[in-house]
Amino acid sequence: MRYIDIDDLELDLPDGWDDTVRQAWEYVNSKIDAAEAATNAKADENEWDAQLRVEQVEIEKAKARKKAISAKNDVWGQLSTVLANLSHGKCWYCESNELRSDNPIDHYRPKGKVAECPDHPGYWWLAFEWSNYRYACTYCNSRRVDVTTAGGKQDHFPVFTPPDWNKCKEDNNAEKPKLLDPTDADDYKLLTFNQNGEACPNTDDDESEAYQKAKESIDKYHLNHEPTRKARKAIRQKIRQIVADTNELLVQGLAITSNQIKKSYLS
């Protein structure tokens, strides 16, 4: 994981982005209004009492909102290339080259629900907020299992409590996410890697928030997916060999700028 300055994204937002977002919310709100009207009509027809009416209206409005937001996934899909450019095409969580996912964008704060908080409606008000987007490969973003590891962020968003989650856009809890965020300049420092290519917390204090945050992220982002771990190990071995070859050439009296040493870097 490397730090990504999310503010750089704002510089490359597509022309008319604000209008795109406004139109998306107009669509979502129209579907919510339609659901409310249909539910009230049903309540009148069936003579529901006031409490049942209110409860069902809220349920149907929430369902309509979630469905309408999902129907507008082309909005954040417009930013896929821009997000990719910020990391040279690599997943922001695991740094693997991202080539195959159709729409590799994760909502850091999940838009539909929060797995760790059953009564959370999801951070739906951030659905079209560009600062909530993270460029993510399928293995980091979706549920995946192999013979040794399982992971995938999905709708997970654990936090250290207290404070609690923000459950509506009016809440102002100072949330302390339990997942590393590549747009936080300090978070990437909480990860390290051992000689086998495994991602590990960069501290041995398993009682510390830093350890717990790194450990939770390694699991949720599936950072030790076996092919990814092996790829890291191979890179480490290659670098170690380059260093050894370079040192040997330096011992032989070659200058650090010699073509022979430069060729060893590229081999």
Backbone hydrogen bonds, N-H to C=O, Kabsch-Sander energy under -0.5 kcal/mol:
donor,donor_aa,acceptor,acceptor_aa,energy
4,I,182,P,-2.9
6,I,4,I,-1.2
8,D,5,D,-1.9
9,L,6,I,-1.5
10,E,6,I,-0.6
10,E,7,D,-0.6
11,L,7,D,-0.7
11,L,8,D,-0.5
12,D,8,D,-0.6
12,D,9,L,-1.4
13,L,10,E,-1.0
17,W,14,P,-1.5
20,T,16,G,-2.2
21,V,17,W,-2.5
22,R,18,D,-2.4
23,Q,19,D,-2.7
24,A,20,T,-1.9
25,W,21,V,-2.4
26,E,22,R,-2.1
27,Y,23,Q,-2.1
28,V,24,A,-2.5
29,N,25,W,-3.0
30,S,26,E,-1.9
31,K,27,Y,-1.8
32,I,28,V,-2.0
33,D,29,N,-2.6
34,A,30,S,-2.1
35,A,31,K,-2.1
36,E,32,I,-2.3
37,A,33,D,-2.4
38,A,34,A,-2.4
39,T,35,A,-2.2
40,N,36,E,-2.3
41,A,37,A,-2.1
42,K,38,A,-2.0
43,A,39,T,-2.4
44,D,40,N,-2.4
45,E,41,A,-2.3
46,N,42,K,-2.2
47,E,43,A,-0.7
47,E,44,D,-0.6
48,W,43,A,-2.0
53,R,49,D,-2.3
54,V,50,A,-2.4
55,E,51,Q,-2.5
56,Q,52,L,-2.7
57,V,53,R,-2.5
58,E,54,V,-2.1
59,I,55,E,-2.0
60,E,56,Q,-2.6
61,K,57,V,-2.4
62,A,58,E,-2.1
63,K,59,I,-2.1
64,A,60,E,-2.4
65,R,61,K,-2.4
66,K,62,A,-2.3
67,K,63,K,-2.3
68,A,64,A,-2.5
69,I,65,R,-2.5
70,S,66,K,-2.0
71,A,67,K,-1.7
72,K,68,A,-0.6
72,K,69,I,-1.2
73,N,70,S,-1.3
75,V,72,K,-2.1
77,G,73,N,-1.6
78,Q,74,D,-1.0
78,Q,75,V,-0.9
79,L,76,W,-1.6
80,S,77,G,-1.4
83,L,79,L,-3.0
84,A,80,S,-2.3
85,N,81,T,-2.2
86,L,82,V,-1.0
86,L,83,L,-0.6
87,S,84,A,-1.5
88,H,85,N,-0.8
89,G,84,A,-3.2
90,K,87,S,-1.2
91,C,96,S,-2.9
92,W,135,Y,-3.1
95,E,91,C,-1.6
98,E,89,G,-2.8
99,L,97,N,-0.7
105,I,103,N,-2.7
106,D,134,R,-3.5
108,Y,106,D,-0.9
108,Y,132,N,-2.7
114,V,120,H,-0.6
115,A,155,D,-2.3
117,C,114,V,-1.7
120,H,117,C,-2.5
123,Y,110,P,-3.5
124,W,122,G,-2.0
126,L,123,Y,-2.0
127,A,124,W,-1.8
129,E,126,L,-1.5
130,W,128,F,-0.7
132,N,129,E,-2.1
133,Y,130,W,-1.6
134,R,106,D,-2.4
136,A,104,P,-1.8
136,A,134,R,-0.6
141,N,137,C,-2.2
142,S,138,T,-2.8
144,R,151,G,-2.9
146,D,149,T,-3.0
151,G,144,R,-2.5
152,G,220,K,-1.9
153,K,140,C,-3.0
154,Q,141,N,-2.1
156,H,153,K,-2.8
160,F,176,K,-2.8
167,K,165,W,-0.6
171,D,168,C,-1.5
175,E,173,N,-2.0
178,K,158,P,-3.3
184,D,181,D,-2.4
185,A,183,T,-0.6
187,D,184,D,-0.9
188,Y,184,D,-0.8
189,K,186,D,-0.8
190,L,187,D,-2.2
191,L,188,Y,-1.4
192,T,200,C,-2.6
194,N,198,E,-2.1
197,G,194,N,-2.1
200,C,192,T,-3.1
202,N,190,L,-2.5
206,D,204,D,-1.5
208,S,205,D,-1.8
212,Q,208,S,-2.2
213,K,209,E,-2.8
214,A,210,A,-2.0
215,K,211,Y,-2.9
216,E,212,Q,-2.6
217,S,213,K,-1.9
218,I,214,A,-2.5
219,D,215,K,-1.8
220,K,216,E,-2.9
221,Y,217,S,-2.8
222,H,219,D,-0.8
223,L,218,I,-1.9
224,N,218,I,-0.6
225,H,222,H,-1.5
228,T,225,H,-0.8
229,R,225,H,-2.4
230,K,226,E,-2.6
231,A,227,P,-2.0
232,R,228,T,-2.1
233,K,229,R,-2.2
234,A,230,K,-2.4
235,I,231,A,-2.0
236,R,232,R,-2.4
237,Q,233,K,-2.4
238,K,234,A,-2.3
239,I,235,I,-2.6
240,R,236,R,-2.5
241,Q,237,Q,-2.1
242,I,238,K,-2.4
243,V,239,I,-2.6
244,A,240,R,-2.2
245,D,241,Q,-2.9
246,T,242,I,-2.7
247,N,243,V,-2.6
248,E,244,A,-2.0
249,L,245,D,-2.1
250,L,246,T,-2.3
251,V,247,N,-2.2
252,Q,248,E,-1.5
253,G,250,L,-1.5
254,L,249,L,-2.1
258,S,255,A,-2.1
262,K,258,S,-2.1
263,K,259,N,-2.5
264,S,260,Q,-1.3
265,Y,261,I,-1.2
266,L,262,K,-1.1
267,S,263,K,-1.1
